[in-house]
């Protein structure tokens, strides 16, 4: 008989330990070890030599592999979601979708199931809601419930048996934290249960060619709940983001084996569900009647698409011995670097000022191409001078005060011109070979750009 063994598994990295500890020795995460119960065979360490009698696998030369047939994709019915996925759902792939509670994950997948069900067999597995609740949501967003197949189950073995009988081409599991398998004795939601359930579903997807979508919870730190190893097991990881109180939803591809990573899709939440936004640059611009000081428009790059976003800055005298530095939608360390370069190489004295920088629209800028726009917005707020209307800026600021070029500069200028902008400030190196209708000015240093503005 198998012996019952208690071990502790890190929910951040999935490492196993025989004893509990306050900090995981592998990844350094605090209070991440959780107790799990597993079965150990009587053979113990001797069972590790099971490969001695196994037959060798077939080794192929990569040059002889046929690549004539491209990966088959299923259209989701939502253009923005297809963009994030790289063209649609790939047959046999496993996608992990995470987001805050109530952000619209179930609504989005129900809309996708309705679009795919027109020509293919689908199955929606819910472990958190009843079938009546799912039917009410489908009716509320205007879908046809008669064409949607739903299963209320949390046991993995039952779900796989049902899938073998129904043979769907698109399977949704909502959510992975509610599943449990009969081979383990730990409670649903434990690290071992989540990992084993995901492994069984991944194996099913690869052997049958069914597209499987796993819904994952997000912790208060903003990471997917469960072991970090879950993100390495799937083919794509998508994050649902939303600004507080905003009707717009953003889907970002953190990992994608079949498309571009860091791709961004924009949706608007309406009474009829989530609707794709065809021109996201328009919603990220504030659209003020009169231009204001401290505002500068930059051209960001998210995945394969340039986006126009507004950088807002406020510089005000501080009554504190340690002035505040607040960055919303930006890296605070990057803001501190820009302030230091402005002081050292630009001669801008703002060390005794409170500084607040924000990205309008709730989007998060992660690239360094926003440096020049941030510096111009800070200078505009400090001097209380409005930047010229129709001006965009982008460029990376180096520690020596120079402006470094960013990639896809010509494509950014074309996007700015299509939105009605006629002036641009950018690094001099980005002007080489650029052909565009916009009046672009190049600068080699941050000091030259600040004096020109």
C-alpha positions in Angstrom: 0.0 0.0 0.0 1.1 3.6 -0.6 2.3 5.5 2.4 0.8 8.9 3.1 3.5 11.7 3.1 3.1 15.3 4.1 5.2 17.9 2.4 5.2 21.7 1.9 5.0 23.2 -1.6 5.8 26.9 -2.5 2.9 28.5 -4.2 5.2 31.0 -5.9 7.7 28.6 -7.6 6.3 25.1 -6.9 9.4 23.8 -5.0 8.8 21.0 -2.5 10.2 20.7 1.0 9.8 18.2 3.8 9.5 20.9 6.5 7.8 24.3 6.8 9.8 27.4 6.7 8.9 31.1 6.8 10.8 31.8 3.5 11.1 29.7 0.5 14.8 28.8 0.0 14.5 28.6 -3.8 12.7 31.8 -4.7 12.9 33.8 -1.5 9.1 34.4 -1.1 7.9 34.8 2.4 4.9 32.8 3.8 4.5 30.9 0.6 4.9 27.3 1.8 1.6 25.4 2.0 1.0 21.9 3.4 0.1 19.2 0.9 -0.6 15.4 1.3 0.8 13.1 -1.4 1.2 9.3 -1.7 4.5 7.6 -1.7 5.1 4.1 -3.0 6.7 1.4 -0.9 9.7 1.2 -3.2 10.8 4.8 -2.2 14.0 5.9 -3.9 14.4 2.7 -5.7 11.4 3.5 -7.9 13.5 6.3 -9.5 15.2 3.7 -11.7 12.1 2.9 -13.7 13.6 4.2 -16.9 16.0 1.2 -17.1 13.4 -0.9 -18.8 11.8 1.8 -20.9 12.2 1.9 -24.7 14.1 4.7 -26.4 12.1 7.5 -28.1 12.4 8.5 -31.7 14.9 11.3 -32.4 14.2 13.4 -35.5 16.3 16.0 -37.3 14.7 19.5 -37.2 15.6 20.0 -40.9 13.4 17.0 -41.8 10.3 18.3 -40.0 7.5 19.3 -42.3 6.3 22.9 -41.8 3.9 23.1 -44.8 0.7 23.0 -42.7 0.4 26.1 -40.5 -1.2 26.0 -37.1 -5.0 25.9 -37.3 -6.7 28.8 -35.5 -10.2 29.5 -34.4 -11.5 33.0 -34.7 -12.8 34.3 -31.4 -15.3 36.8 -32.9 -13.5 39.7 -31.2 -10.9 41.4 -33.3 -8.9 42.8 -30.3 -8.7 39.3 -28.7 -7.5 37.8 -32.0 -4.8 40.5 -32.1 -3.6 39.6 -28.6 -3.6 35.8 -29.4 -1.7 36.4 -32.7 -4.6 35.6 -35.0 -7.0 33.4 -33.0 -7.1 30.3 -30.8 -4.5 27.7 -31.9 -5.8 24.2 -31.9 -4.3 22.1 -29.1 -3.1 25.1 -27.2 -3.7 25.9 -23.5 -4.3 29.6 -22.6 -4.3 31.0 -19.0 -6.5 34.0 -18.5 -6.1 36.0 -15.3 -7.7 39.1 -13.9 -9.4 40.8 -10.9 -12.8 39.5 -9.7 -15.7 41.0 -11.6 -13.5 42.4 -14.4 -15.3 40.4 -17.1 -13.4 37.2 -17.7 -16.4 34.9 -17.7 -18.4 37.4 -19.8 -15.6 37.5 -22.4 -15.2 33.7 -22.6 -19.0 33.3 -22.9 -19.0 35.6 -25.9 -16.1 33.7 -27.4 -17.9 30.4 -26.9 -21.0 31.8 -28.6 -18.9 32.9 -31.6 -17.1 29.6 -31.9 -20.2 27.5 -31.3 -21.6 28.6 -34.6 -19.4 26.2 -36.4 -17.6 24.0 -33.8 -18.5 22.0 -30.7 -17.7 23.9 -27.4 -18.0 23.2 -23.7 -18.0 25.7 -20.8 -17.0 24.1 -17.5 -17.9 26.2 -14.4 -16.8 25.3 -10.9 -17.8 28.6 -9.2 -21.3 29.3 -10.6 -24.4 27.2 -11.3 -25.7 26.6 -14.8 -28.6 29.0 -14.0 -26.2 31.8 -13.3 -24.3 31.2 -16.5 -27.6 31.1 -18.5 -28.6 34.4 -16.9 -25.3 36.0 -17.9 -25.7 34.7 -21.5 -29.2 36.1 -21.7 -28.2 39.5 -20.2 -25.5 40.1 -22.9 -27.8 39.0 -25.7 -26.4 35.5 -26.5 -28.3 32.4 -27.6 -28.2 30.0 -24.7 -29.5 27.1 -26.8 -26.2 26.8 -28.6 -24.0 26.9 -25.5 -23.1 23.7 -23.7 -22.3 24.0 -20.0 -21.1 21.6 -17.3 -21.1 22.3 -13.6 -18.3 20.1 -12.2 -15.0 20.4 -10.3 -13.6 16.9 -10.5 -11.0 16.7 -13.2 -11.7 13.0 -14.0 -15.4 13.8 -14.6 -14.5 16.8 -16.7 -12.1 14.8 -18.9 -14.6 11.9 -19.2 -17.3 14.4 -20.4 -14.9 16.0 -22.8 -14.0 12.6 -24.2 -17.7 11.9 -24.8 -18.6 15.4 -26.2 -15.3 15.9 -28.1 -15.4 19.7 -28.0 -12.9 21.8 -30.0 -13.0 24.7 -27.5 -13.1 24.0 -23.8 -13.3 26.7 -21.0 -12.5 25.9 -17.4 -13.7 28.5 -14.9 -11.7 28.4 -12.8 -8.6 26.3 -12.3 -8.5 27.0 -8.5 -11.8 25.1 -8.0 -10.7 21.8 -9.6 -9.5 18.8 -7.7 -8.3 15.3 -8.7 -9.0 12.0 -7.0 -5.3 11.1 -7.1 -4.5 13.7 -4.4 -5.9 14.1 -0.9 -5.3 17.9 -0.5 -8.2 20.4 -0.7 -9.2 22.1 -3.9 -7.1 25.2 -4.5 -4.0 23.8 -2.9 -0.8 24.0 -4.9 -0.6 20.3 -5.6 -4.3 20.2 -6.8 -3.9 23.2 -9.1 -0.7 21.9 -10.7 -1.9 18.3 -11.2 -5.3 19.5 -12.5 -3.6 21.8 -15.0 -1.2 19.1 -16.1 -4.1 16.7 -16.8 -5.8 19.4 -18.9 -2.7 20.2 -20.8 -2.1 16.6 -21.6 -5.7 16.3 -22.9 -5.3 19.4 -25.1 -2.1 18.2 -26.7 -3.4 14.7 -27.4 -6.8 15.7 -28.8 -6.1 19.1 -30.4 -8.8 20.8 -28.3 -8.2 24.4 -27.4 -8.4 24.7 -23.6 -8.8 28.1 -21.7 -8.0 28.2 -18.0 -9.4 31.0 -15.9 -7.1 32.0 -13.0 -7.5 34.1 -9.9 -5.3 37.1 -9.2 -3.8 37.8 -5.8 -3.7 41.2 -4.1 -0.1 41.6 -5.4 -1.4 41.3 -8.9 0.0 37.9 -9.7 -1.8 34.7 -10.7 -2.8 32.7 -7.7 -1.3 29.2 -7.5 2.2 28.0 -8.2 4.3 30.0 -10.6 5.0 26.8 -12.5 1.4 27.0 -13.9 2.5 29.8 -16.2 5.3 27.6 -17.6 2.9 24.8 -18.4 0.6 26.7 -20.7 1.2 28.2 -24.1 -0.1 31.7 -23.5 -0.8 33.8 -20.4 -3.2 36.8 -20.7 -3.9 39.4 -18.1 -7.1 41.4 -17.8 -6.5 44.9 -16.6 -8.8 47.8 -15.8 -8.5 51.2 -14.2 -10.8 51.7 -11.2 -14.2 53.1 -12.3 -13.3 52.9 -16.0 -15.5 51.1 -18.6 -12.5 50.1 -20.6 -10.7 46.8 -20.2 -7.2 45.9 -21.4 -5.9 42.4 -22.2 -2.2 42.0 -22.2 -0.3 39.0 -23.5 2.5 38.3 -20.9 3.5 35.0 -22.7 2.5 33.7 -26.1 4.1 30.8 -28.0 2.1 31.6 -31.1 2.3 35.4 -31.3 3.9 38.5 -30.0 4.3 38.9 -26.3 3.2 42.1 -24.6 0.5 42.6 -27.2 -2.4 44.8 -26.0 -6.1 44.5 -26.7 -8.7 47.2 -25.7 -12.3 46.5 -25.0 -15.3 48.6 -23.8 -17.7 47.1 -21.2 -21.3 47.7 -22.4 -24.7 46.2 -21.5 -24.2 43.8 -24.4 -20.9 42.5 -23.1 -17.3 43.5 -24.1 -16.9 45.3 -27.4 -13.5 45.7 -29.2 -12.2 49.3 -29.5 -10.9 49.8 -33.0 -9.1 53.1 -32.3 -7.6 52.9 -28.8 -5.4 56.0 -29.3 -8.6 58.1 -29.2 -9.7 56.9 -25.8 -6.2 57.3 -24.2 -6.1 61.0 -25.2 -7.9 63.3 -22.8 -9.5 65.5 -25.5 -9.4 68.7 -23.6 -11.2 71.7 -25.1 -8.1 73.9 -24.2 -4.6 72.6 -23.9 -3.2 72.8 -20.3 0.3 73.1 -18.9 1.9 69.8 -17.8 0.5 67.7 -20.6 2.4 66.0 -23.3 1.3 63.3 -25.8 3.7 60.5 -26.5 3.6 57.6 -28.9 4.0 54.3 -27.0 4.5 50.8 -28.5 2.4 47.9 -27.1 3.2 44.7 -28.9 2.9 45.3 -32.6 0.7 48.4 -32.4 1.7 52.1 -31.6 -0.6 53.9 -29.2 -0.9 57.6 -28.4 -1.2 58.3 -24.7 -1.2 61.5 -22.7 1.4 62.1 -20.0 0.2 64.4 -17.3 2.6 66.1 -14.8 2.1 68.4 -11.8 5.0 70.3 -10.2 4.1 72.2 -7.0 6.1 73.7 -4.2 6.5 71.3 -1.3 6.1 72.1 2.4 7.8 68.8 3.4 11.5 68.2 4.1 11.3 65.2 1.8 9.2 66.2 -1.3 6.9 63.6 -2.7 7.5 61.7 -6.0 4.3 60.0 -7.2 4.1 58.0 -10.5 0.9 56.4 -11.7 1.2 54.1 -14.7 5.0 54.6 -14.8 8.0 53.1 -13.1 8.9 55.3 -10.0 12.5 54.4 -10.5 12.4 55.7 -14.0 10.9 59.0 -12.9 13.7 59.4 -10.3 16.3 58.8 -13.1 14.7 61.4 -15.4 14.6 64.0 -12.6 18.3 63.4 -11.8 19.3 63.8 -15.5 17.2 67.0 -15.8 18.9 68.4 -12.7 22.5 67.4 -13.7 22.5 67.9 -17.5 19.5 70.2 -18.0 20.0 72.7 -15.2 16.4 72.3 -14.0 16.1 72.8 -10.2 13.1 70.9 -9.0 14.5 69.1 -5.9 12.3 71.1 -3.5 9.1 70.5 -5.5 6.3 67.9 -5.1 6.1 65.9 -8.4 3.2 63.9 -9.6 3.2 62.1 -13.0 0.3 60.1 -14.4 -0.7 58.3 -17.6 -4.2 59.2 -18.7 -6.6 56.4 -19.5 -5.3 53.9 -16.9 -2.7 52.3 -19.2 0.7 51.3 -17.8 3.8 52.4 -19.8 6.7 49.9 -19.5 9.0 51.1 -22.2 11.8 53.7 -21.9 10.5 55.6 -25.0 8.3 57.7 -22.7 11.3 59.5 -21.1 11.3 62.6 -23.3 7.6 63.1 -23.0 7.8 62.9 -19.2 10.6 65.5 -19.2 8.7 67.8 -21.4 5.5 67.5 -19.3 7.5 68.2 -16.1 9.1 71.3 -17.8 5.7 72.5 -19.0 4.2 72.3 -15.5 7.2 73.9 -13.8 7.2 76.9 -16.2 3.4 77.0 -16.5 3.8 77.1 -20.3 1.5 75.1 -22.6 3.2 72.9 -25.1 2.4 73.6 -28.8 -0.9 72.0 -29.9 -0.4 69.0 -32.1 3.0 68.0 -30.6 4.0 64.4 -29.8 7.3 63.2 -28.3 9.2 60.0 -27.7 12.7 59.0 -26.9 14.9 57.4 -24.3 17.1 59.5 -22.0 20.5 58.2 -21.1 22.4 58.9 -17.8 24.8 61.1 -19.8 22.0 63.4 -20.9 21.8 62.1 -24.4 18.7 61.0 -26.3 18.8 57.4 -27.4 16.7 56.2 -30.3 13.7 53.8 -29.9 12.6 51.1 -32.2 9.9 51.6 -34.9 10.3 55.3 -34.9 8.8 55.7 -38.4 5.7 53.7 -37.5 5.1 55.8 -34.4 5.3 59.0 -36.6 2.7 57.6 -39.0 0.4 56.8 -36.2 0.7 60.3 -34.8 0.1 61.8 -38.3 -3.1 59.6 -38.7 -4.4 61.1 -35.4 -4.0 64.7 -36.6 -0.7 65.6 -35.0 1.7 67.7 -37.1 4.8 68.2 -34.9 7.1 65.7 -33.2 10.2 65.8 -31.0 12.4 62.7 -31.0 16.0 61.5 -30.9 18.2 62.6 -33.9 19.0 59.0 -34.7 15.3 58.2 -35.3 15.2 60.7 -38.2 17.5 58.7 -40.5 15.6 57.5 -43.5 12.2 58.5 -42.1 9.6 59.6 -44.7 6.5 61.1 -43.1 4.2 64.1 -43.5 4.7 65.2 -39.9 7.2 68.0 -39.0 9.7 66.0 -36.9 12.6 67.6 -35.1 15.6 65.5 -33.9 17.8 66.3 -30.9 21.0 64.7 -29.6 20.7 65.7 -25.9 18.0 66.4 -23.4 19.3 69.9 -22.8 18.8 70.7 -26.5 15.2 69.5 -26.4 14.4 71.5 -23.2 15.9 74.7 -24.7 14.0 74.2 -28.0 10.7 73.8 -26.2 
